Amino acid sequence: MSPPAPPTELMPSERIVVLLSCVLSALGSGLLVATHALWPDLRSRARRLLLFLSLADLLSATSYFYGVLRDFEGPSWDCVLQGALSTFANTSSFFWTVAIALYLYLSIVRTVRGQGASRLFWAFHIVSWGPLAITMAAVALKKIGYDASDVSVGWCWINLEAEDYVLWMLLTGKLWEMLAYIMLPLLYLLVRKHISRAHEALSEYRPTISETHQLRGRSSVADKKLVLIPLIFICLRVWSTVRFVLTLCGSPAVQVPVLVVLHGVGNTFQGGANCIMFALCTQAVRTRLLQVCCCCSSQSPTTETQEGPPAASAPIKAGKSQGPSWAPDQQLST
């Protein structure tokens, strides 16, 4: 194996871009947590999983922000602390992302309900928060430390001076990341195929053409989102994998500025991407956010009173338009 490349020096412009990505990701994760707290009727099981994913992404963005702002130049106590927090949060985010895909597959395709879903949630918690044990072991064995920004962008991760640093890079992130590359597209492909078959079967019994078109319109939105979820995940995370491979090969290409920026944005913007997908591009959530903005911008109490009844009736109308049997999770998928 070739020796590691020299330390990667971060330019001010690169740091600004990655720091902005961290801020946007933290804001997006916070918005998802706020929507879960504000509107109890949107708390489906799938959105409960999204809540825990958002918490992991929020911790990840915060720890990455400190690391990029600090731009460590050597080992230190806060380097180990930041590396441990980002390692745990980032790996936990992988597991929660796969948990959402697995839950949608089991609830839509396998129709898991009731006690089975409750037991499944306990399993998700055990597995998805499990990286805490791996992180604690890495800290205890002094594996987390300064990595010269070759497998990071200013923050700390696995100490490149450790003899078995490749093994610990795999255990603390890369192995689970590469498994997610495989599992996410596979699960969402199976869900999408099941939905399309279900709607084809339902369309044969639809008495009117207009109802069929409405059903297909809703399913097309879900299908697009099912495609985008694994695609966005891979597009964001693949750059860190590329730099990981280049570091193992000792290639100087690991320091290419464009690749460094893509790695920094990809690792830190997961919370922002989830916010765009599950809040800004979800009609039920987007409508309520617009209503809140309108209420905040209104000046007189009379205007707020007049706008009150439509805001209360909007969720009821949205709820009546639910179509197929997987409607309880449609608030996450559409």
Summary of the structure (lengths in Angstrom):
residues: 334
radius of gyration: 22.1
end to end distance: 46.7
largest distance: 72.4
contacts: 1109
relative contact order: 0.15
helix: 78%
strand: 1%
